């Protein structure tokens, strides 16, 4: 564990540089985490809807069109963003030396999201370390330094729900390959307290496509018993149905509690994933899955 922590400490500077580059690319391109609400800054025009207050109508804009437009203001209330990432051993899996581990992708997204949230002026905290909410560069520097900290065993594979304040927005990052009832219990607990949430499920591509052939001995990273398979390809069809069904159950469970869901695979460019995640966080629809 000490060797692993020291190795991660050495990776943090380069990880932060990469996260910063990715975050800035997304931010400059299409960050759009702005949402309509009570505030002072103009956000966008939209067509008038029945029931909109008359004082919101922009008569100058409307006069140039056949439609009536109202001004929407940018929501100025700061949010408390809580990010939890799974640091269990299963996250260290990678099926190919050219593909990042799930843990590395999780850390990269955590830092990139922290940078984007800091640009929005929101308060951020990394769950499981009993730390305080921060914002701006202070949050970026502090959370990046926390990445190599050892999280208590209790909160390695599940968040510390008691540490999360009511009315926060939570982002849970994991492969979620555990029993779905465990995840449901956490989501149910947080939702009952008025906490909004987002699930980012990170999987290695091999965990979805099962590309294995021939005689293979599968051994787990969480001290599971190894399984010897004589003809791995014979299991591919049934495995793919099971993993797709599992992911769909997680998504449906999330939507049932008005949470958002995104499935990320480590072979996809991190910039692309982050942009889609930010779109989802900006109240767009959750990522669709195959039936």
HELIX and SHEET records of a PDB file:
HELIX    1   1 UNK A    2  UNK A   30  1                                  29    
HELIX    2   2 UNK A   54  UNK A   56  5                                   3    
HELIX    3   3 UNK A   59  UNK A   63  1                                   5    
HELIX    4   4 UNK A   89  UNK A   92  5                                   4    
HELIX    5   5 UNK A  102  UNK A  119  1                                  18    
HELIX    6   6 UNK A  136  UNK A  146  1                                  11    
HELIX    7   7 UNK A  153  UNK A  155  5                                   3    
HELIX    8   8 UNK A  161  UNK A  163  5                                   3    
HELIX    9   9 UNK A  180  UNK A  191  1                                  12    
HELIX   10  10 UNK A  206  UNK A  209  1                                   4    
HELIX   11  11 UNK A  232  UNK A  235  5                                   4    
HELIX   12  12 UNK A  236  UNK A  256  1                                  21    
HELIX   13  13 UNK A  270  UNK A  281  1                                  12    
SHEET    1   A 2 UNK A  42  UNK A  47  0                                        
SHEET    2   A 2 UNK A  69  UNK A  73 -1                                        
SHEET    1   B 5 UNK A 123  UNK A 126  0                                        
SHEET    2   B 5 UNK A  80  UNK A  85  1                                        
SHEET    3   B 5 UNK A 169  UNK A 174  1                                        
SHEET    4   B 5 UNK A 196  UNK A 203  1                                        
SHEET    5   B 5 UNK A 260  UNK A 265  1                                        
SHEET    1   C 2 UNK A 216  UNK A 218  0                                        
SHEET    2   C 2 UNK A 227  UNK A 229 -1                                        
END                                                                             
